Amino acid sequence: MLTTITNKSGSRFAELDGLRALAIVPVILFHCDIAGILDGGFFGVDIFFTISGFIITAMLVHEIRTRGDFNFGDFYLRRLKRLVPPVLGLILLALLVTPMISQDAYARLRSDIWAALAYCSNWWQIHDKQSYFDDTPRILKHLWSLAVEEQFYFFWPPIAYLVLKRFGAKATGFFALLLACAGTAWMLYLYQLNPGDADHNRIYLGTDTHAMGLLLGAALACFWNPYARKGSASADRTGLRAGAVVALVGLGCMMQMMNDQAPKTYEGAFLLVPLLTAVVIYCLMNDAGFVVSRLLRRPVFQWIGLRSYSLYLVHGVVFVWMQLLGYKDFSDWRVFAAGIAIVAVLSEWMYRYVEMPSKRLDPGRFGAKRIAKATVTYTAVALAFFALAPTVAPDDKGGALQAAMPAPAPVPVAVAPLPQQGPVPAPEPDLPISGGQDILAIGDSVLLGASAHLARDIPGIRIDAAVGRQASSGLKVLKEGHGRKAPTVLLHLGTNGYIDEGQFRALLQALADRKSVLIVNFHAERRWTRPNNELIARLAGEFPNVHVVDWSAASASHPEYFVKDGIHLSTKGIAAFTSAIKVASGGSVIIAPTAPKKMLASNTFAKMQASRQAVDAFALPDSRQESAKPETAPAPPAHPATAIRPDEAAPRPPDAEATSPA
């Protein structure tokens, strides 16, 4: 028997508040940047988009059905009360606190604030070439999604109103579906123009390419009236419940298994997420007795869902402050617990003293002129804090972090002088570089920072490195040409994001005709470091000419090799990094031919026939410099899956002739 379920609380649906809780938690965990935990948690924003598009359009359709018209003034005033005061409160808080933590972050905040106030942060970030997925500490970076929503609220209701009045609700739903599909096709087209781009910021942040969730939610509201829901018959209820479970599992798998560098993310995933979300919305709201519906109406989910807006605003700012202060390892439970506690307290404060009072504001009590004056005054106060905030921080704890980061310039980074322990040992004249004197090195800012030392210590090396370069751009860089064809290619790609297996395999296939391909793996406190290193080790076993230079293992117990960010190299780190590459490229024996094959993924490594002094000479006292020379002659590489560890010593091979170069 079908029963009508009438919504008695206006546009407030308890199931959707619970679903908001399921959306905000993955977003927060994604920004915790814990390796292997919800690498695709950013899809939670698209769940929010779907809910928002659904509610806004449902209100519009319901009002036209019941009253025959739509009050745009009342609609935009409600949006203003709902969205603007918490953002202004957040900006005021950021302007007060950020200068006391980092002047660099404060300068970026000042440059971003105007776009935040105008709700066009997404287009400003595109114009300013900011990457949403990098780790640059920008206080207002996460406001891009609010900009997309607000732009949708501005343009969609008038368009939907005209289509509704002329063609009806179903036609409006099909129109919204058409726009969602067009946006997906446009995203796919832009992605395929250059899939090897260092980042896909234009595609991810653009309103034209990332409004699919809002539009699919709008389509659902046009096809189905949530204000007069009909409970399903028992025969249909099982199918709806199964559909809801499958959709929720699908969303969970996408958030756990996908990431921002995967091609499939831009080839339809941003359409699939709102489709699955729409299925969940429809199934949950038609079955109040379903265990998932009851669960989402529980107090804990309602608490999180009702505060999801404040949680979203606050967590982005708090996490950036913690990053600037050096508390960025959220895999440490103490850092994680402290961060979540601070976010919860500030969010509760924001919800009680900013969100709720602004929502309860009755415009009729004040009149339009007073409301306008109050809005102008509120904005003026924010701008006054912006102008009067101190320009010199009393303790610039974040400045050292920013100073340690390389400048975004396409030229080699200046390298500090070597320590005074003595000159850097160069390869013996009779020890040829692998593949001759010609090596092409392709990499990111880590390689760029070591380029001066590499050029000095490895004759004939040619370096193409750039700040922020992603592994997806490796094949493009190779195809652009570098003059003569180098017999040896060195790759250091994957510090800045996930390596896509298909793209990296294509790069190695393009290099299959080279004598040697040396892949330097990574040391970085990033969620993608471990899976990238494991992928490199696995692929190395499939190509006979590929060898892994195990920088991860060589540097694991040497924090002095890195500056404060834990990724870019100090002077000692540059020397060790250079020596590791020199050893691997032929400056010393790479590995004994009889060494057993070990895989990096299992954290066991093959032994190499090179002296520890090749790396550690830089830290030895002057009296030991003379003894820091390789004891053996160079040997040809062994099996490609073998990882080269420049920090491990091995005994001299019994047969010198067996280890001499061919």
KOLKEZA-466007 format. One record per residue: z, y, x of N, C-alpha, C in turn; residue in one letter. Coordinates in steps of 0.05 Angstrom, whole numbers, plus 5000, padded with zeros to 4 digits. Each point is the difference from the previous one (the first is absolute). Example, Ala and Ser with C-alpha at 12.3 -4.5 7.8 and 13.67 -1.06 7.14 Angstrom:
residues 2
515648865264500050244982500050245018A/498650214993500150245016501450224985S/
***
This chain:
residues 662
500049765017500050244983500050255018M/498350194994499850255015502050204990L/501550135018501950214993499350255014T/500350224986499450265012502450115015T/499650085025502250115016499450295004I/501550174987499550295001501750125022T/498850175017501550145021501650224987N/502649995004501850204987501050215019K/499050005024501150185020497850175013S/498150094983497950175011498349845019G/499550125024498349875020501549835020S/502649964995501749855018499949704993R/498949845018499849714995501749875021F/502049854991501949875019498649815019A/498149854990498549815017498650145023E/498950244994498650155021502050115021L/502350084991502150095019500749775019D/500349764989500549775017497749945019G/497550044990497749955017499850215022L/500950254994500150205021501949915023R/502249874993501849895020498549815018A/498449824988498549815016497950135017L/499250254993498050145016501250165023A/502350124995501250185021501249835022I/501149774995501349845021498049925022V/497549904993498149945022499250255016P/499850234986499250245015502150075020V/502649994992502150065019500149805023I/499849754994500049795021497650035018L/497750084990497750055017500550225020F/501350214991500650225018502349945019H/501549794995501949915020498749885025C/497549924997498349915023501349775014D/500749794984501149765012497849795001I/499649895024497849815004500149774981A/497849944986499849784982501250044973G/501050234994501250064974498250194984I/498749904980498450164982498150195014L/498249895016498150175015498150154981D/499749904976498450144980501750134978G/502550075007501850134981499050264989G/498050125014498950254990498649964973F/499449764992498849954974501950074977F/502650025007501950094979499250274988G/498850175016499150264990497949964979V/498349805003497949964980501249884974D/502249865002501449924975501050254986I/501250195015500950254988497650144987F/497750015013497750134989499249884973F/500149744999499249864975501950074978T/502649995005502050074980499650294991I/499650185018499750294993497550044983S/497849895008497550034985500349894972G/501449774998500549874974501750184982F/502350105010501850164983498750264992I/498750145018498950264994497849974978I/498349815004497849964980501049894974T/502149835001501249904975501150234984A/501350195013501150244986497850164987M/497850045016497850164989498749864976L/499449745002498849864978501849994976V/502649955005501949994978500250264985H/500050225014500350264988497550074983E/497749925010497550054985500049834975I/500949755003500049824976502050104979R/502250105008502150084980499850284990T/499150195018499950284993497250114998R/498049855010497350094999499250195022G/501950075017499550195022501949945023D/499650155022501749965024500950275010F/502650035005501150265009500050005031N/497950125011499850005029502250175013F/500750224988502150165011502649855003G/500849864979502449845001499849785020D/497749875002499649785019500450105029F/498750225007500150105028502850115006Y/501450114980502750095005501849765006L/499749784985501649765005499449895028R/497550005008499349915028501350195020R/499950264995501250195019503049955003L/501449964977502949955001500649735015K/498349814996500549735011499549995030R/497850125009499149965027500850215020L/499950254992500350225020502850045010V/502150024984502750065010500949815022P/499749734997500949825021498550055027P/497450064998498450065024501150255014V/500550214984501150245012502849955012L/501649844986502649935011499749855027G/498149825001499649855025499150185022L/498250194994499050185021502350185010I/501750104982502350165008501749845019L/500649754993501749835017498749955027L/497349955000498649955025500050255018A/499750234988500050255015502750065013L/502149924987502750045011500749815022L/499249744997500949805019498149965023V/497550004996498049925020500250175026T/500450274998500150165025502349925018P/502149884989502349915016499549745014M/497849864992499449745012497650025019I/497950144993497650015017498450244993S/499450165020498350234996497149934996Q/499149785012497349914996499649914971D/501849854990499849914972500250244981A/501750205007500250244984497450155000Y/498750025022497450145001497949864982A/500149735001498149854982500850054971R/502650014994500950054973498950274990L/500250205017499150274992497050004994R/498449845015497149994995499349844976S/501849824991499449834977501150104974D/501750205001501550074976498350134979I/498050155008498350144980498549804984W/498949795012498649804986501849854981A/502549955008502049874983500650164975A/500350265004500650174977497650024980L/497649985011497650014984499149734990A/501449795006499349724992497149935009Y/499550075025497449915012500549895028C/502349875003500749895027497949805009S/498949844982498149805008497550135013N/499050214988497650125012500750165025W/502450115002500850135024500249805023W/501249764995500249805020497349905010Q/498149984981497349925008498850225018I/500350254992498850225015501350025028H/502749965001501550025025499949755017D/498549804990499649755015502749865005K/501850014981502549865001499549714991Q/501349815013499849724991502549924986S/499749904976502449924984501449765013Y/498449835015501249755010500950015029F/499750245013501150015027503050074999D/501250025023502950055001500750285007D/498150194997500750285006502050094979T/502250115009502250084981499350264985P/498949964976499350234983501749984975R/501650204994502049994979498849964972I/497750134995498850004973497549824998L/499749825018497649835000499749854974K/502249904989499949834977499350154974H/499950265001499450154975497049994993L/498449865015497249974993499749874973W/501749804994499749864974500750184976S/502050185004500650194979497650194995L/498650075021497750174998497849874984A/499549745005498049854985500749994971V/502649944994500949994972499750274986E/500850215013499950264987497250094995E/498249945019497250064995498849844977Q/500949754997499249844978501050124973F/502550095000501250124976498550264993Y/499050135019498650264995497249954988F/498649805011497249964991499649804977F/501649795001499549784981500550074971W/502350124992500650054972497850164985P/498950225012497950144985497549834997P/499349855021497649824998500449794979I/502449875002500649784980500150114972A/501050244997500250124973497250044988Y/498250105015497250044990498749744993L/500349795017498849754994501349874976V/502750024998501549894978499150124973L/499850264999499350144976497149944991K/498349955019497249964994499349704996R/501249825016499149725000502349804994F/502550085000502249824993501349885025G/502249854994501749905022498649795017A/498649814987498749785015497950115019K/498450194991498050125017501350145024A/502350134995501550135021501049805020T/500949774990500849785018497849905018G/497649964988497749915016499250215020F/500350264992499350215019502050005023F/502549964995502049985022499449765018A/499349784988499349765016497650065018L/498050144989497650075015500750175024L/501850204996500850185021501649845022L/501749814991501549845019498149835018A/498049884987498149845015498350185019C/499350244990498550185017501650085025A/502650064996501750075022500249775020G/500249754990500149775018497449975015T/497850044987497449985014499750225021A/501050234994499850235018501849945025W/502449894995501749925023498649795017M/498849804988498649795015497750125016L/498550184988497750125013500950155025Y/502150174996501050165023501149825022L/501349784992501149825020497849865016Y/497949914986497849865014498350185016Q/500150264996498650185017500949985029L/502649955003501149985027502649844999N/499849734997502549844999501650015025P/498850085022501550015026501450265005G/500250174980501450265004502849955010D/501150195015502749975010502050004977A/499450154979501749984975498250054976D/501049944977498550034975501550204982H/500950215012501650204986498550134977N/497550075005498450124978499849824976R/499749745005499749814978502749964986I/502149985015502649944988501150234985Y/499750255010501450234989498350154979L/497549954999498350164981500549944971G/500250204984500349964971497649864988T/497650055011497649884990499949705007D/501449925020499949725009502549844994T/502150144990502549854997501450074973H/498350044980501150054973499649764981A/499349775012499449774983502449914983M/502450015012502349924985500650184977G/499850265004500450194978497949954978L/497649955007497949974980500249734985L/500849795014500349744987502450014981L/502150145008502350034982499150164975G/498350205004499050154977498349834982A/498449825012498349834984501749814983A/502249895011501749834985501250144976L/500850255004501250164978498050064978A/497450015007497950044980499449754984C/500249775013499349754986502449894984F/502450095006502449884988502150214995W/501250004977501950214992502849895005N/501450105021502749905006502150104981P/499350214984502050114981500249834975Y/498249824996500249824977499349725009A/501749895018499449745012500449784979R/498449805003500349764982500949765018K/502349894993500949775015498149774997G/499749845020498049795000501149754985S/498149864988500749744988500949815022A/501549804992501149815021497849865015S/497749954987497849875014498850185022A/500050264995498950195020502050075021D/502549984993502150095018500049865027R/499549745000499949855025497950105018T/497650064989497950105017500650275012G/501250184983500850265010502149985023L/501949834996502149975020498849885026R/498249814997498749895024498450215014A/498650174984498450225012501750195015G/502350074989501950195013501049895026A/500749745000501149885025497849995021V/497649914992497849995019499450275012V/499950214983499550275009502150105019A/502649954994502150085017499949865027L/499449745000499849855025497650105016V/497850074986497750115014500750265014G/501450174986500850265012501849965024L/501949814997501849955023498549895024G/498149824995498449895023498350215013C/498850184984498450215012501750195017M/502450064991501750185015501249875025M/500249745000501149865023497849935020Q/497649934991497949895017497950205009M/499750224986497950195007501250235016M/498250175012500950235015497950215000N/500650235011498250234998497449985016D/499949805019497649975016498249784991Q/500949844980498349784990497650114984A/497649915006497750104985500249964970P/501249784992500349944971501750214986K/501750145015501650214988498250224988T/497850055013498250214991497649894986Y/499949744996497749874987500849904973E/501950114987500749924973502949974994G/501749995021502949964995501350224984A/499150255004501150224985499250004971F/498049844993499449964971501549764989L/500349795017501449764991503050054994L/501350175016502850054996500550124972V/498650224992500450104973499249814978P/498049835005499249804980502449814995L/501149905022502449824997502350144987L/500450265008502250154988499550044970T/497650054992499450034971500649744985A/499449775012500749744988503049984996V/501550075021502949994999501150184978V/499050254998500950194980499549894972I/497649904995499349904973501749764993Y/500449825019501549754994502950064996C/501250165017502950064997500650154975L/498450194993500750184978499449874973M/498649775000499549854975501949774996N/502049975017501749774999502850075010D/501650124982502750105008501849775008A/499449754990501749775007499449865026G/497850085013499149885025502150055021F/500749805016502150025020499450235019V/497550055008499450225018500550274986V/499350024974500550244986503050064998S/501549794994502950034999501150085027R/498949885021501050065027499550305007L/497650104993499350275007501650204983L/501249914978501750184985502949995009R/500649845020502749995011500850265013R/502650075001500950265010499050065028P/500049805018499250065028497150095002V/498249874984497250085001499650274985F/501650044979499750264986501150225018Q/502149955015501050215018498050085020W/498849805013498050055021497550134987I/499149904977497650104988500350294991G/502250074988500550274990500150205024L/500849905023500250185023497749965020R/498049864991497849935019498650255011S/499850214984498750255009501750125023Y/502650034995501750115021500149815024S/500149744996500049815022497550035017L/497750044987497550035015500050265016Y/500950214988500150265014501949995024L/502349904996502150025020499649815023V/499149754994500049805022498050085022H/497850124993498150085020501150205020G/501650194989501250215017502249885017V/501849844988502249885015499049825022V/498049844995499049825021498850155023F/498650224994498950165022502350135017V/502150104987502250115015501249785018W/500449764989501149785016498249945024M/497450004995498149955022500350215022Q/500250254992500350215020502649985016L/502049904987502649975013500249745016L/498049845000499949755015500949764985G/500750024975500949774983497649914984Y/498249855013497549924987499749704998K/501849855012499749714999501549904975D/498649994978501249914975500449694999F/499049865020500649725002503049965007S/501250205012502950005004501450064974D/501649814990501150034973501850244998W/501250105022501650244998498350254995R/497850015013498150234996498949984971V/499349764992498949964973502150084979F/502449905003502150064980500650294999A/500150135023500650295001497850164986A/497549925006497750154988500049974970G/500349754990500049964971502350144987I/502350005012502450134989499550314997A/498950125021499550284999497950074979I/497949834998497950044980501249984972V/501749804995501249964974501850234992A/501650105018501850234994498450254994V/498150075017498450244996498349984975L/498949764994498449964976501750044975S/502449895000501850044977500650294996E/500550145022500550294998497650154989W/497649925010497550134990499649944971M/500549754991499649934973501950144981Y/502650025007502050124982499850304999R/499550135023500350295001497350155002Y/497849855002497450144999498249884979V/499649745001498249874980500950044971E/502449914995501050004972500350284989M/501250195014500250274989497350124994P/498049955017497450124995498649864976S/500549744996498849874978501250084973K/502750075001501350084976499550304992R/498750135018499450294995498450034974L/501050164982498650054974498550275003D/497449995001498450255003500550204977P/500649904976500350174978502450195002G/502049925016502450165003499550245018R/497949995017499650215020497550164995F/498049894989497550144996498249975024G/497450034995498149955021500350195024A/500750254995500250205021502449935019K/502249924988502349935017499549755016R/498649814988499349755015498250075024I/498050184994498250085022501650145022A/501950174993501650145020501749805016K/501149814986501749805013498349845020A/497649934993498249855017499350165025T/499450264996499350175022502450045019V/502450034988502450035016500649765017T/499749764987500549755014498249975024Y/497450064995498049995022500750205022T/500850244992500650215019502449925018A/502049874988502349905015499149805021V/498249824992499049805018498550135023A/498350194994498550145021501850175018L/502250114988501950155016501349825021A/500949764991501149815019498049935021F/497549974992497849935018499750225022F/500250254991499550235019502550055017A/502449954989502450085014501449775016L/498949764997501349775014499950065030A/502049915015500050065029497649895015P/499150155019497749925015500749845025T/502650015008500949855023502249824991V/499749745004502049814991502350005021A/502549984990502249995019500149755017P/498849794990499949755016497549854992D/498050035015497449884993499949715009D/501449844984500149715007497449864997K/498250114983497549874997497950105019G/500550225014498050115018499249815022G/501949855010499449825022498049784990A/500449914976498249804989497250114998L/499850254990497350114997498750065027Q/501650085019499050065026498949755013A/501249774993499249755012497449904988A/499250104978497549904987497650135013M/497849855005497750125013498650204983P/498950205012498550204986497449894989A/499250074976497549894989497650135012P/499449935024497650115014498449775010A/497350035000498349785008499549995030P/501950105016499750005029502449855011V/499849895025502249855011502550175002P/502349874995502550135000500950045029V/501150235007501050055027502349815005A/500049885024501949815008501950115021V/502649964996502050115019499749855026A/501050125022499849875026501649745000P/499249815017501449755003502850055013L/501949824995502550025014499750005030P/502150075014499850045029500449745016Q/499949774986500549755015497849935019Q/497750124997497849935018497450004986G/497849975013497350004988499649764982P/498350034980499449784983498249815014V/500649745001498349815015497449964986P/497950025014497349964989499049725006A/498049904985499049745006498949985028P/500349765012498949965026497050034999E/498850105022497150055000498349754994P/501149775009498449764996500649864974D/501650124982500649894974498450144979L/497849894991498350154982501250024972P/499350224986500850024972498449804984I/501249884980498749804983497450124988S/497849865004497550104990498750215018G/501050035024498950205017501750254999G/498950235007501450255000499750154974Q/498949884979499350144976501649894976D/501950174990501649924977499950224980I/499549934975500250194978502649954985L/501750214997502549984986499950164975A/500649884977500050134974502849994989I/501150234993502849994990500950254986G/502650014996501250214984501750185019D/501950144989501550205016501649885022S/500949754998501549875021498149975024V/497649904996498149985022499250275011L/499850194981499350275009502050125018L/502649954994502150115017500049885028G/499049755003499949875026497350035014A/498250154988497250015010499850115029S/501650205007499850115027500849805021A/502149854995500849795019498049775001H/499049924977498049794999497550085016L/499150244996497650095014500450015030A/502550065008500550025029500349725012R/501349824986500749745012498049784995D/498250034981498049804994497250135003I/498749985023497450135004498049904980P/498550194989497849924982500749984971G/502550044993500849974972499150254984I/499049964977499250214982501749984975R/501250224992502149994979499050174976I/500049884977499550144974502449964983D/501850195000502549984985500450264984A/501349974977500550234982502649974986A/501350224994502550004985499549914972V/501749824990499849914972497849804995G/498749905020497749814995501049744989R/498649914979500749744987498249785012Q/500949754997498449785010497349984985A/499950104976497549984984497750165012S/500750195018497950175012498949885026S/501249775009499149895026497149935001G/499049874980497149925000498250255000L/500850204985498450254999499950135028K/502350015013500050125027498349845019V/500149744998498449835017497050044995L/499250024975497250034993498950285007K/501850205001499050275007498950015028E/500849815016498849985027501550155021G/500149895024501450135022498349975025H/497450044997498349975023499549715007G/500649935025499549725008501949814986R/499249764998501549794986502049885018K/502650054995502149915018500449704996A/500249855022500549714998502949944990P/501850185005502849964991500850234981T/501149924977500950204980503049954995V/501550225001502849994995500650154973L/501649874983500650114974503050044996L/500750244991502850054992499950144973H/499749854979499650104973501949864981L/501650154986501949884981502750125000G/500450215017502650135000500550154974T/497950114988500350194978499849884972N/499549754998499849884973499149715002G/499849874977499249724999497249965011Y/499749775013497349915009498949824978I/497750074990498749834980498549775015D/500649764992499049775015496949995000E/498850064977497049994999498850215018G/501050245001498950215017500549945029Q/502449905007500549945028498449765010F/499649814982498449765008497150095005R/499050194984497350105004499850145027A/502150155008500050135026499949805022L/501649794998500049795021497449855001L/498749964977497449875000497950175013Q/500250274996498250185014500450005030A/502349925009500649995029499849725011L/498949814985499949725009498349975025A/498150185005498249975023501250135025D/502450124999501250125023501549795017R/500250065026501449805017502949974993K/501450234994502849994994500650214979S/501849934981501150194981503049985003V/501350225008502950015003501250154977L/501849884985501350134977502950055008I/500850255001502850065005501550014973V/502049844998501550014974502150225001N/501850014981501550254994503049975001F/501250225007502950034998500450254983H/501049974975500550234983501849914977A/501850184992501749944977498650084975E/498049844993498550054976499749734985R/499650024973499949764984497649835007R/497950115012497649855005499949895028W/501950055017499849915028500049705002T/501949874988500249715003497549864988R/499250074975497649864990497550075016P/499850235011497750075017499949835026N/502449975013500149845024499449714994N/501049904978499449724992497049964995E/498850194986497149984994498450005026L/500750185019498650015025500249735015I/502449895001500349745013498449784988A/499950004973498549794986497050035005R/499050254998497150045004499249955029L/501850065019499349955028499349715005A/501349824986499449725004497349914990G/498650184985497449934988497750105017E/500550175020497950115016500449945030F/498249865013500449915027500450225020P/499150244995500150225020502350194995N/501849944980502150184993502649925012V/501450205012502749955011501950214989H/502549924997502150184989501750105023V/500250265004501950125018502550064985V/502149855006502450004983501950235007D/499150244993501750245004502549984983W/499949884977502449974983502249865015S/499449785013502149855014500850145026A/498150115014500550135025501950244997A/499850144977501650244996502449974983S/500449754989502149964980502850085010A/500549945025502750065011500150255017S/498150184996499850245016499850254983H/502150084987499950244984499350255016P/500449995026499350235016497050045003E/498449814990497150035001499050194978Y/501750074981499150154977501550264996F/498650194988501450254992501549954974V/501050204988501949974978498849864976K/497450024995498849874977499849705003D/500549895024499949715004497249895002G/498050165001497249915000498550115024I/500050275003498650135021501549975026H/498650025023501149915025501250235016L/502249935013501250185020498549975026S/500850155021498749975026500249725010T/502449884998500349725009498349814983K/499950064974498449834982497050025006G/499150245006497150035008499449845025I/501850015019499649855025499949704995A/501949904983500149724994497649914983A/499350164981497749954983497449985017F/499750195018497750005018499949765017T/502349925011500149775017499449744985S/501049994975499449764983497049974996A/498750224994497149984996498549945026I/501050125022498849955026500249715008K/502349884995500449725006498149834983V/499950064974498349844982497150035006A/499150235010497250045004499049915027S/501849885016499149885025501450115025G/501950184997501450105023501949805012G/500549784986501649785009499249764984S/501249775007499349754986500850034971V/498349924982500650024971501849764992I/499149765005501649764991499049765015I/501849825005499249755013498349834981A/497949885010498249854982501349774986P/502249895012501349764987502350084982T/500450264995502250084983499649914971A/502149914986499749914972499350244982P/498649944978499250204980502450054982K/500750264997502250084983498950224982K/501250024977499150204980502150224998M/499050254999501850234997501549994973L/498749904980501350004973502649845000A/500349815018502449845000502150115020S/499450245011501750135019500549845026N/498149825007500049875026497450075013T/500150035026497750115014499349835024F/497550005007499149865024500950155025A/500549855021500850125025497650115015K/500450215015497850115016500549985029M/498050005017500249985029499850285012Q/501850174992500150275012502950075006A/500350155021502750075008501350204982S/502649994995501450204984499850275013R/499650015026499950265013497750174991Q/497949884989497750164991500850194978A/502149934984500950194980502550155009V/501949865013502650125006500050165025D/497850025015500050155025500650294995A/499450104976500550284994503050074999F/501649794995502950064997501549905025A/498649905021501449895023500850235019L/502149965015500750205021497850015021P/500050215016497950045020500049775020D/502349895006500149795020498749744991S/499549974974498849764990497150034994R/498950235004497250054992498149825016Q/500649965026498149855016499849714991E/502149904988500049724992498949954972S/499450224986499149984972497049964999A/499049795011497149954999499549724989K/497849954987499449744989499749795023P/500949774994500049795021497549824998E/498550024979497849814996497450154996T/497949865004497450114995499349984971A/498150154991499350004971498749744992P/500349944974498849754989498650074974A/498149844993498650054974501949954977P/499550134977501849964977500049714991P/502249924989500249744987499250024972A/501149834983499250004972500650274987H/498350104983500450274989502550044983P/501149784989502350044983502550055017A/499849985026502350045017500750295002T/502650054995500950285002500850075028A/499250235010500550095027502550165001I/502049915014502550155001500450105028R/499650265005500250115027502850015010P/502049944984502850015010501049735008D/498449784999500949745007498849915026E/501649895017499149905026499549704997A/498349915018499449715001499749925029A/500649755007499849925028497150015010P/499750025026497350015012498649734995R/497550014991498649744995499649855025P/500249734999499849845025497250015012P/498050044984497349995010498750284997D/500050155022499050274999497150014992A/498549805008497150004994499549974970E/501949864987499649954971500550264984A/501450195012500650244986498350245009T/498149965017498350225009497950054979S/499150255000497950074979497549855005P/498649944978497549855002497850185010A/
***
